[in-house]
Amino acid sequence: MGVQTIMLMAVFFGTKEIAWKSEAEMQTGLIISILVIQFIAIAGAHLMAYLSKLIGNIKTLQIVVFIWAMICVAAFQFVYTPLHFYIIAGVIGLMMGGIQSLSRSTYSKMLPDTTDNTSYFSFYDVLEKMGVVIGTFFFGLIEGFFSIRTSVLMLIVFFIVGFLLLLRVKQKRELRGSSL
C-alpha cells in the first residue's frame, strides 16, 4: 500500500511542497525525478537480489520496508528544495526496484506446487490495486484534515503493518530450492 501510494502521490507532493523557482522548473524537475526513479530502480533491483542471496528474501524485505518508513520521515522533515527532492527520488528509486522485484520473487517462492500460478498472481495484482485505492484514500483523507506532509508521515503505518507481517513469515532456509 505504502509503496504504490508514494509512487502515485509523489508528483502531488513535488508540486505542492517543493520550492521550485518557476512553473517550467517544476515541470522539468518532476520529469527528471521520474526518470531518476526509473533508472535507479534497475540498480535497486540488482542490489536487493544480491542482498537477498546473502541474508535471504524476508530479511532483505524487512530492511527495505524499514528504509521505506525512513523515506517517509525524511520527506516529512527534510524535503523542501529541488535538490532534496532529487535525492529522495534517488533513494525511492533504489528501494522501489528492490521491493517490487523482491516481493514478487518471494511471493512466487511461497506458492504451492501447482500448474495454476496465474490465479495466484492475479490475486497478488488485485491486492496491489486495492492497496493503491486504500492508500490513496487515506492519503487524501489525512491531507484534507491536516497537510500533504502529514499524509506522507501517515504512510509509515502501512510500512509498520507490512514489517510486522514479515516478522510472522516462517524463516525457512530452503523453499522450492531458494532461501527465503
N, C-alpha and C positions, 0 to 999 in steps of 0.2 A: 504494500500500500504506500509506504513512505517513499520508496524509490520512484515509483511511477508518478506519484503526486509531485515530487520535486521536479521530475523531468517535464511535467506538464505546466507547472506553475513558475518555473524559473524565469521565463520571459516576462511574466507579470511582475515578479519581484524586481528584475532588472529595470523594467520600465518605471516602476513606482519609486524604488528606493535608491537607485544609483544616481549620483550627481553627474550626469552627462552634461557636457558643455553646450550641446545643441541637439536638435532632433536628428540631424544627419549622423552625428557621432553616436547617438543612441542606436539608430538602426544598424549602422556598421558594426558597432560594438556587440550588439546582440547576435548578429550573424557570425561574427568572429568567435563569440563564446560557444555557439552551437557547433561550429567546425572544430574548435579546440576540444570540446567534449567528445565528439565522434572519433577524432584521430587518436586522442589519448586513451579512449576506451579500448582500442586494439591492444595497446601496451598493457592496460589493466587486465585484460582477459589472459594474456600470456603470463603476467606476473602472478595472478591468482592461481593459474594452472600449476605453475612451478611451486608456489607455496603450498598448494593442496597436496602435491606429491610429497612434500617434506613433513607436513603435520596433519594431513587429512582434510577432507572436504568440510566436515562440520566445524572443526576448529577454525579453519580459514573463513568460513561463513560467519562465525561468531566475531572474528576480528573485523571483518568487513562491515557487519551490521553495527558494531561499536563505532567504527570510523564514520559511518553514515550519521549516527547520532551526534558525533562531534562536529560534523559538517553543519548540522542544523544549529548547533550552539555558535559556531563561528559565523555563520550567515546572520544570525540574530545580533551578535555582539560586535562584529568587526567589519562587515562588508558594506562600505558606503561609497567607495570610489570605483571607477572602471578597472583600475589595476587590481583591487581586491576582488572584484567580480571575475576577472580573468583567472586569478589564482584559484579561487574557489571552483571555477569551471574546470580547471585542470584536475583538481582533486576529485571532483564529481565524475569526470570522465574516467579517471583511473579506477574509481570504485564502481562505476556503472558497468563498465566492461567486465570487471571481475565478478560482480554479484549476478549479473544476468547469465553469463556463461556457466558459472559455478553452481548456481541454484538449479538450472536445468539439468546439468550433468548429475548432480546429487539426487535430484528427483528421479531421474532415469535409473539410477542405481538402486533405488528403493522400490521400484516397481516389481510386482511378482512376475515370474516367468510365464509369459503368455505371448500369443501372436497378435493380440489386440492392444498394442500400445497406443494406438491413435486415440482411443477413448480416454485413456489416462491423460494424455497431453491436451486433449480437448478440454477436459476438466480443469487442468492447470491453467489453460488460457482463459477459461470462463472466470476462474477465481482471480486471475490477474486483472481482467476487465472490471470485475466487481470491486477490486481493491482501488482501481482508479476512480470509480464513482464514489465510493465511500470516502477515500482520502480527499478528493476534491470537494466533496460536500462539507466535511469538517474543516477543511482549509478555508473555504468561503464563509462558513458559519463563524469561525473564530475571527476572521478578518472583519466581518460585519460588526462584531461586538467590540473588537479591540483594534488590531492593526495587522498588516501583512507580515511584519516581523514576528509578532506573537504567533501567527499561523505557522510560520516556519519553525518556531520553537516547539509548538504543539506536535509537530511531526515526530518528535522524539518518542512520544507514547507508542507510535506504531513500531518503531525500532526496538523499544524495550520489550514489547509483546513478542516481536519476532525473535529477539535474543533469548527470552525465557522459553519460547517454544523450541528453539535449537538446543537448549540445555536438556530438554526431555528426550531428544533423539538418542537412541542407544548407540554407544560408540563401538560398533563392530569393526574389528580390524580388517575384515575382508567380507565384502558383499558383492557377489557376482564378479569376483576377480579383481575388485578395486577396493582401496581403502576409503572409508568414509571419515 
